[in-house]
Amino acid sequence: MPEFRAWVLPGDGASGDGASGPGSGPGSASAHRRLSLEPAEGDLLIPDLDRSAAAALLTRLEEARAPLREMRTHDLIAALGTSGRRLLDPNDPLRREAEEWLPREAGLSAPMARQLLDRMARDWTVPALTHLVQAEFGDPRVLEGFVERDGNGGDPHQDRVRAEGDPLAFHVGAGNVAGVGATSLLRSLLVRSPLLLKPGRGDVILPVLVARALAEADPRVGSAVAVAYWPGGSRPPLEALALERARRVVVYGGTETVRELRRRLPASTPLVAYHHRISAGAVGRDRLSGEQETRPLARQAAEAVSAYDQRGCVSPHVIWVEEGGAVTPRTWAGLLAEAMEHVATELPPGPIPEEVGARVHQLRGAAELQAAAGAGHEVLAPDHAGWTVLYEPGFRFEAGCTGRLVRVQAVERLEAIPAKLAEHGPLLQSMALEVRPGRREALAGAFSARGVSRITTFRQQPWPPPWWLHDGRGPLRALVRWSTLESSDYRI
């Protein structure tokens, strides 16, 4: 049975083939357990560190901060960008290993895994990481030393600032979208904060491979990162110690996960939480002038719904289509269904979990009952549960499920939608807003006021750029504290 070692610890010699056995270096997990990747063939080897080994690991990470902090930003980005470059190279062994294991562990079809890998790894390259740092801080030197505040104009009597990462961070990933853990890892290292990452089940492979690439690229960077998976709820000594010693905790997950970690943290430890979110789309009548324009738009919407099998917080679950265009909302739903089938042929869905299949069956059945009652509903879907379009003649906002199931709802005016979303503000995230430029800014402002933090298009919705304001805040600025060096001759 093929095996994948689900950890990379500083000093364990884990830069080789992930199918090899445990390392024997000072950072190795000589004890481990086996986790079967059912229904796929393969096992994850899970590290099993006792309290002494866990404490030693965290100490090594803290000690790695000094050399990491001394690196120039340019050199640091060059080392970090190695991971993206290698994972984009079809001839690199790391890429081949990712293509072999990602479908098994993440439950994606091979074509979908390749698409996800291409899109994610592109954000881990030198140009993308450079743009991210510039977008967040303007002057990258603020991560190296004290620089003038923006707008000081060189006034020697004004203070200067520096952005500091933490001596140790603990990142807890979710498993719904592969690659999110690796992104979180790279963000922490960009601000020179050593970290322990516990990836979520379903997102183990890419963080491990990225950490191995970094260890090979630069020992200073490799010594500042540890990746180790353990099942949620098991509470090994490493988790307890990490929560005690980390100076910042970053968590991706549902409300209960965030609440539990917050309860266990010291009061003084900042928690950066990325909660469960729901995204949507809105199509104006001014984009429904004819099929020549509408078919490509429906295709883009289908790709947004289907990306990583609709598991992401940026995945649309409901699309509001405005009445009054040459193409009716019902016709647009049919075009979307056609596009969903085409996308499913090119990027097949992965195995559907039993609970997701049951939920899809339940929602289809409820819609069929509404249709039989003459309520105007319609189910546009194949016999299998690979994708589903539910047409509904009116507004309703509720979470559906994953499994490429999307609601298309006919609305009289898009301008009426934001007010109806007021109570759902804490759940909202990305909105694909497809209207003519003349309406776009006003509608975007209305959605922003109700909690939507990202207004985009269907084409861009599933793949936000590295520098996006994740849940409304800068992803690197959320990881730093600011130090001020005041002028010895301060005056106003």
Wavefront OBJ file of the C-alpha trace (Angstrom):
o trace
v 0.000 0.000 0.000
v 1.532 3.393 -0.957
v 2.299 5.701 1.959
v 2.621 9.451 2.364
v 4.378 10.918 5.370
v 2.072 13.645 6.678
v 4.717 15.779 8.336
v 7.819 17.874 7.770
v 9.757 18.844 10.885
v 12.969 20.878 11.036
v 15.960 18.591 10.963
v 14.159 15.361 10.113
v 15.698 14.990 6.664
v 12.227 14.945 5.127
v 13.123 16.577 1.831
v 13.115 13.320 -0.056
v 10.348 11.165 -1.466
v 7.164 11.482 0.562
v 6.557 7.763 0.230
v 9.657 6.992 2.253
v 9.617 5.954 5.889
v 10.037 8.257 8.901
v 13.223 10.242 9.294
v 15.714 9.731 12.079
v 17.116 13.225 12.571
v 16.676 15.392 15.659
v 13.316 16.659 14.406
v 11.946 13.349 13.250
v 8.796 11.635 14.444
v 10.151 8.140 14.917
v 6.755 7.081 16.250
v 3.830 7.354 13.898
v 0.374 6.032 13.170
v -1.317 5.012 9.950
v -4.498 6.547 8.513
v -6.178 4.888 5.549
v -7.320 7.120 2.679
v -10.588 5.372 1.957
v -11.943 4.869 -0.651
v -8.658 5.721 -2.400
v -5.675 3.420 -2.130
v -2.987 4.781 0.127
v -2.169 5.594 3.726
v -1.148 8.742 5.545
v 1.552 8.272 8.135
v 0.752 10.563 11.076
v 3.492 11.738 13.496
v 3.171 10.834 17.144
v 5.329 13.143 19.292
v 5.393 12.912 23.067
v 5.398 16.067 25.167
v 9.181 16.283 25.342
v 9.622 15.971 21.577
v 6.807 18.465 20.976
v 8.410 21.026 23.286
v 11.783 20.559 21.587
v 10.177 21.090 18.172
v 8.574 24.383 19.211
v 11.861 25.564 20.687
v 13.640 24.854 17.383
v 11.029 26.881 15.539
v 11.450 29.811 17.910
v 15.231 29.657 17.457
v 14.772 29.812 13.683
v 13.267 33.283 13.908
v 16.591 35.124 14.209
v 18.097 33.982 10.879
v 14.713 34.324 9.182
v 14.386 37.882 10.469
v 17.805 38.808 9.094
v 16.932 37.780 5.516
v 16.343 40.475 2.948
v 12.801 40.436 1.606
v 14.059 39.807 -1.917
v 16.024 36.731 -0.812
v 13.154 35.423 1.297
v 10.682 35.703 -1.570
v 13.155 33.979 -3.891
v 13.309 31.006 -1.519
v 9.549 30.871 -0.974
v 8.857 31.151 -4.707
v 10.768 27.941 -5.300
v 7.715 26.003 -4.158
v 5.424 27.519 -6.769
v 7.963 27.178 -9.564
v 8.539 23.496 -8.839
v 4.858 22.641 -8.499
v 4.140 24.280 -11.856
v 6.847 22.252 -13.604
v 5.345 19.025 -15.018
v 8.791 17.419 -15.038
v 9.609 18.156 -11.408
v 9.337 15.130 -9.055
v 7.468 17.317 -6.566
v 4.794 18.077 -9.175
v 4.466 14.422 -10.111
v 4.076 13.483 -6.456
v 1.380 16.143 -6.048
v -0.531 14.810 -9.062
v -0.341 11.285 -7.658
v -1.471 12.055 -4.097
v -3.755 15.064 -4.382
v -6.700 13.174 -5.933
v -6.384 10.436 -3.313
v -6.268 12.671 -0.278
v -8.430 15.601 -1.403
v -11.121 13.476 -3.077
v -10.829 15.264 -6.421
v -10.779 13.871 -9.931
v -7.342 13.903 -11.557
v -8.248 16.721 -14.024
v -9.713 18.861 -11.238
v -6.645 18.228 -9.068
v -4.380 19.378 -11.897
v -6.413 22.546 -12.388
v -6.367 23.328 -8.673
v -2.628 22.691 -8.527
v -1.948 24.988 -11.482
v -4.084 27.790 -10.068
v -2.799 27.540 -6.502
v 0.890 27.145 -7.357
v 0.766 30.212 -9.585
v 0.091 32.241 -6.427
v 3.218 30.803 -4.774
v 5.693 32.120 -7.350
v 8.141 35.004 -6.972
v 6.068 37.527 -8.987
v 2.862 36.767 -7.087
v 4.520 36.870 -3.661
v 6.336 40.099 -4.547
v 3.048 41.706 -5.582
v 1.421 40.504 -2.354
v 4.078 42.127 -0.151
v 3.932 45.373 -2.122
v 0.132 45.458 -2.005
v 0.115 44.936 1.757
v 2.978 47.148 2.861
v 3.926 49.386 -0.047
v 7.571 49.499 0.977
v 8.877 45.927 1.557
v 11.657 47.342 3.726
v 9.113 47.771 6.520
v 9.602 44.038 7.149
v 13.386 44.523 7.456
v 13.684 47.673 9.566
v 12.116 50.992 10.495
v 10.873 53.089 7.585
v 8.997 56.349 7.303
v 5.247 56.217 7.485
v 3.429 56.844 4.238
v 2.979 60.548 3.695
v 5.789 61.691 5.998
v 7.527 63.346 3.072
v 10.934 62.745 4.622
v 10.214 64.862 7.686
v 12.979 63.930 10.192
v 10.724 64.895 13.086
v 8.150 62.192 12.309
v 8.277 58.663 13.645
v 9.114 55.531 11.709
v 7.475 52.105 11.800
v 8.355 48.444 11.393
v 6.107 45.419 10.795
v 7.092 42.461 12.969
v 6.062 38.843 12.642
v 5.685 36.688 15.729
v 8.322 34.523 17.421
v 6.015 31.541 16.884
v 2.648 31.107 15.161
v 0.270 28.164 15.107
v -1.866 27.757 11.988
v -4.841 25.368 11.938
v -6.183 24.564 8.475
v -9.481 23.306 7.163
v -9.691 20.438 4.710
v -12.344 21.660 2.315
v -9.969 23.172 -0.291
v -6.514 21.771 -0.945
v -3.772 24.394 -0.995
v -5.195 26.783 1.588
v -2.795 25.436 4.216
v 0.205 26.033 1.954
v -0.954 29.585 1.311
v -1.275 30.178 5.056
v 2.220 28.754 5.573
v 3.781 31.072 2.983
v 1.998 34.113 4.388
v 3.473 33.476 7.823
v 6.997 33.075 6.472
v 6.656 36.259 4.390
v 6.335 38.248 7.621
v 9.207 36.230 9.131
v 7.064 34.343 11.618
v 8.105 30.701 12.227
v 5.106 28.431 12.368
v 3.631 25.072 13.094
v 0.902 24.214 10.606
v -1.719 21.582 11.311
v -3.399 21.121 7.923
v -6.971 19.938 7.670
v -7.875 16.485 6.407
v -8.134 16.893 2.659
v -5.338 19.488 2.571
v -2.317 17.573 3.834
v -0.417 16.902 0.610
v 0.364 20.403 -0.669
v 1.555 21.938 2.633
v 3.900 18.993 3.138
v 5.283 19.266 -0.386
v 5.703 23.035 -0.099
v 7.524 22.668 3.228
v 9.847 20.078 1.700
v 10.585 22.372 -1.239
v 11.433 25.220 1.125
v 13.751 23.038 3.209
v 15.655 22.165 0.035
v 15.713 25.762 -1.212
v 17.094 27.460 1.923
v 17.893 25.927 5.346
v 17.016 29.202 7.091
v 13.487 29.032 5.721
v 13.119 25.278 6.126
v 14.089 25.511 9.803
v 11.261 27.969 10.453
v 8.362 25.762 9.388
v 6.864 22.526 10.680
v 3.875 20.738 9.160
v 2.189 17.933 11.045
v -1.254 16.423 10.634
v -3.300 14.812 13.385
v -7.048 14.091 13.418
v -9.236 16.856 14.775
v -10.332 16.308 18.366
v -7.424 14.014 19.224
v -5.578 16.762 21.154
v -1.998 15.457 21.110
v 0.660 17.119 23.301
v 1.900 19.133 20.309
v -1.473 20.856 19.937
v -1.740 21.758 23.617
v 1.801 23.131 23.730
v 1.344 25.067 20.501
v -1.734 26.790 21.901
v 0.234 27.693 25.034
v 3.376 28.972 23.325
v 2.210 30.480 20.035
v 2.104 34.265 19.959
v -0.584 34.220 17.273
v -3.037 31.543 16.137
v -4.588 31.430 12.672
v -7.553 29.136 12.126
v -9.656 28.204 9.112
v -12.870 26.388 9.932
v -16.433 26.370 11.104
v -17.917 28.285 13.989
v -17.493 25.485 16.510
v -13.819 24.989 15.615
v -13.115 28.695 16.021
v -15.072 28.904 19.282
v -13.243 25.922 20.791
v -9.788 27.217 19.924
v -10.642 30.676 21.223
v -11.742 29.103 24.511
v -8.433 27.256 24.889
v -6.161 30.198 24.077
v -4.541 32.522 26.618
v -6.416 35.820 26.711
v -3.407 37.701 25.357
v -2.945 35.543 22.232
v -4.401 37.096 19.056
v -6.647 34.796 17.037
v -7.000 35.345 13.294
v -10.089 33.396 12.259
v -11.356 32.665 8.775
v -14.870 31.372 9.378
v -17.207 29.476 7.090
v -18.565 31.830 4.419
v -21.070 31.712 1.553
v -20.659 33.321 -1.850
v -23.176 34.159 -4.543
v -23.659 35.707 -7.966
v -25.945 38.316 -9.535
v -26.694 38.769 -13.242
v -28.327 41.977 -14.449
v -30.845 42.264 -17.261
v -28.243 44.373 -19.091
v -26.097 41.239 -19.435
v -28.970 39.182 -20.868
v -29.301 40.793 -24.274
v -28.869 37.590 -26.270
v -27.402 34.110 -26.275
v -24.151 35.214 -27.925
v -23.269 37.076 -24.724
v -25.160 34.883 -22.296
v -23.686 31.484 -23.132
v -20.085 32.485 -22.274
v -21.322 34.055 -19.046
v -23.183 30.864 -18.122
v -20.005 28.914 -18.842
v -18.000 31.150 -16.508
v -20.628 30.692 -13.799
v -20.511 26.905 -14.249
v -16.737 26.940 -13.846
v -17.047 29.030 -10.688
v -19.574 26.593 -9.177
v -17.576 23.525 -10.189
v -14.093 24.607 -9.089
v -12.759 22.228 -6.410
v -16.259 20.704 -6.397
v -17.796 23.839 -4.822
v -16.074 23.370 -1.470
v -14.563 26.829 -1.100
v -15.824 29.910 0.674
v -15.602 31.657 -2.717
v -17.844 29.059 -4.409
v -21.245 30.497 -5.428
v -24.274 28.649 -4.054
v -27.015 30.945 -5.335
v -27.230 33.143 -8.432
v -29.839 35.890 -8.724
v -30.876 36.614 -12.322
v -32.769 39.798 -13.065
v -35.988 39.749 -15.033
v -36.591 42.000 -18.033
v -33.704 40.940 -20.286
v -33.951 39.311 -23.699
v -32.938 36.059 -22.019
v -35.253 35.107 -19.143
v -33.951 33.816 -15.801
v -35.445 30.398 -16.603
v -33.662 30.271 -19.959
v -30.434 31.371 -18.293
v -30.807 28.532 -15.783
v -31.060 26.119 -18.716
v -27.917 27.561 -20.281
v -26.151 27.192 -16.941
v -27.235 23.546 -16.760
v -25.823 22.908 -20.238
v -22.550 24.531 -19.197
v -22.436 22.505 -15.971
v -22.602 19.309 -18.014
v -19.798 20.464 -20.327
v -17.598 21.385 -17.358
v -18.343 18.032 -15.701
v -17.083 16.284 -18.831
v -13.835 18.266 -18.860
v -13.346 18.439 -15.080
v -15.257 15.493 -13.588
v -16.357 15.720 -9.971
v -14.569 13.578 -7.440
v -16.216 10.866 -5.347
v -19.291 12.317 -3.684
v -19.313 11.826 0.095
v -22.355 9.950 1.348
v -23.647 12.900 3.380
v -23.338 15.247 0.392
v -25.135 12.805 -1.886
v -27.952 12.485 0.646
v -28.294 16.265 0.908
v -28.371 16.666 -2.889
v -31.080 14.006 -3.106
v -33.074 15.795 -0.380
v -32.874 19.202 -2.068
v -33.765 17.793 -5.467
v -36.767 16.003 -3.961
v -38.031 19.143 -2.246
v -37.730 21.120 -5.493
v -39.581 18.415 -7.429
v -42.446 18.592 -4.923
v -42.594 22.371 -5.390
v -42.636 21.895 -9.167
v -45.451 19.352 -8.930
v -47.445 21.817 -6.836
v -47.191 24.391 -9.618
v -44.904 26.751 -7.697
v -42.669 27.360 -10.705
v -39.651 25.456 -9.455
v -37.623 23.199 -11.707
v -34.799 20.700 -11.301
v -32.232 20.792 -14.073
v -29.869 17.909 -13.392
v -28.650 14.554 -14.694
v -29.689 11.281 -13.073
v -26.448 11.135 -11.126
v -25.547 13.617 -8.379
v -22.533 15.109 -10.161
v -24.162 18.539 -10.517
v -27.536 20.197 -9.946
v -29.211 23.439 -11.001
v -32.354 24.343 -9.052
v -34.473 27.047 -10.663
v -36.601 29.042 -8.194
v -38.992 31.894 -9.110
v -38.115 34.285 -6.317
v -35.518 35.326 -3.754
v -34.395 33.004 -0.989
v -30.978 32.934 0.656
v -29.827 29.799 2.386
v -26.830 27.532 2.332
v -27.251 24.653 -0.065
v -24.540 22.051 0.018
v -21.390 21.190 -1.845
v -21.548 18.747 -4.728
v -21.886 21.397 -7.457
v -25.454 22.295 -6.509
v -26.503 25.870 -7.300
v -29.807 27.733 -7.055
v -30.836 30.138 -9.809
v -33.450 32.590 -8.568
v -35.458 35.057 -10.644
v -35.639 38.552 -9.117
v -37.373 41.669 -10.359
v -34.535 44.102 -9.555
v -30.989 43.448 -8.326
v -31.133 46.686 -6.333
v -33.651 45.029 -3.993
v -31.300 42.163 -3.064
v -28.801 43.875 -0.695
v -31.485 44.919 1.802
v -32.669 41.318 1.984
v -29.186 40.148 2.940
v -28.887 42.253 6.095
v -29.256 39.352 8.533
v -26.813 37.196 6.569
v -23.927 39.695 6.650
v -21.611 37.588 8.851
v -21.827 34.712 6.334
v -21.292 36.645 3.110
v -18.043 36.761 1.235
v -17.609 36.910 -2.570
v -20.206 38.267 -4.994
v -19.859 37.771 -8.749
v -21.596 40.917 -9.968
v -22.342 40.747 -13.686
v -23.842 44.073 -14.732
v -22.887 46.874 -17.082
v -20.255 49.345 -15.760
v -22.818 52.073 -15.207
v -24.575 50.032 -12.496
v -21.610 48.203 -11.056
v -20.220 50.680 -8.530
v -23.558 51.598 -6.955
v -24.595 47.959 -6.618
v -21.159 47.007 -5.299
v -21.493 49.667 -2.615
v -24.901 48.329 -1.588
v -23.599 44.763 -1.304
v -20.512 45.959 0.571
v -22.735 47.698 3.125
v -24.453 44.360 3.823
v -21.239 42.441 4.501
v -19.908 41.292 1.130
v -16.129 41.748 1.287
v -15.257 40.912 -2.324
v -17.108 41.987 -5.466
v -15.775 40.195 -8.524
v -16.833 38.356 -11.692
v -17.672 34.720 -12.351
v -14.402 34.309 -14.229
v -12.349 35.451 -11.244
v -14.563 34.280 -8.385
v -13.039 30.850 -7.644
v -9.442 32.083 -7.926
v -8.873 35.264 -5.882
v -5.428 36.841 -6.303
v -2.861 36.356 -3.513
v -3.271 40.002 -2.447
v -7.050 39.900 -2.013
v -8.441 41.298 1.227
v -9.308 37.929 2.728
v -12.628 38.347 4.532
v -12.106 42.092 4.349
v -8.589 42.389 5.762
v -5.057 42.277 4.428
v -3.780 38.695 4.823
v -0.238 39.756 5.772
v -1.231 42.739 7.903
v -3.353 40.348 9.978
v -0.128 38.526 10.899
v 2.043 41.386 12.146
v 2.316 43.826 14.989
v 3.675 47.311 14.469
v 6.610 48.904 16.267
v 7.138 52.657 16.243
v 10.475 54.458 16.460
v 9.676 57.972 17.571
v 11.817 60.936 16.710
v 14.042 62.181 19.527
v 12.986 65.663 18.464
v 9.236 65.058 18.201
v 7.086 68.048 17.387
v 3.759 68.749 15.647
l 1 2 3 4 5 6 7 8 9 10 11 12 13 14 15 16 17 18 19 20 21 22 23 24 25 26 27 28 29 30 31 32 33 34 35 36 37 38 39 40 41 42 43 44 45 46 47 48 49 50 51 52 53 54 55 56 57 58 59 60 61 62 63 64 65 66 67 68 69 70 71 72 73 74 75 76 77 78 79 80 81 82 83 84 85 86 87 88 89 90 91 92 93 94 95 96 97 98 99 100 101 102 103 104 105 106 107 108 109 110 111 112 113 114 115 116 117 118 119 120 121 122 123 124 125 126 127 128 129 130 131 132 133 134 135 136 137 138 139 140 141 142 143 144 145 146 147 148 149 150 151 152 153 154 155 156 157 158 159 160 161 162 163 164 165 166 167 168 169 170 171 172 173 174 175 176 177 178 179 180 181 182 183 184 185 186 187 188 189 190 191 192 193 194 195 196 197 198 199 200 201 202 203 204 205 206 207 208 209 210 211 212 213 214 215 216 217 218 219 220 221 222 223 224 225 226 227 228 229 230 231 232 233 234 235 236 237 238 239 240 241 242 243 244 245 246 247 248 249 250 251 252 253 254 255 256 257 258 259 260 261 262 263 264 265 266 267 268 269 270 271 272 273 274 275 276 277 278 279 280 281 282 283 284 285 286 287 288 289 290 291 292 293 294 295 296 297 298 299 300 301 302 303 304 305 306 307 308 309 310 311 312 313 314 315 316 317 318 319 320 321 322 323 324 325 326 327 328 329 330 331 332 333 334 335 336 337 338 339 340 341 342 343 344 345 346 347 348 349 350 351 352 353 354 355 356 357 358 359 360 361 362 363 364 365 366 367 368 369 370 371 372 373 374 375 376 377 378 379 380 381 382 383 384 385 386 387 388 389 390 391 392 393 394 395 396 397 398 399 400 401 402 403 404 405 406 407 408 409 410 411 412 413 414 415 416 417 418 419 420 421 422 423 424 425 426 427 428 429 430 431 432 433 434 435 436 437 438 439 440 441 442 443 444 445 446 447 448 449 450 451 452 453 454 455 456 457 458 459 460 461 462 463 464 465 466 467 468 469 470 471 472 473 474 475 476 477 478 479 480 481 482 483 484 485 486 487 488 489 490 491 492
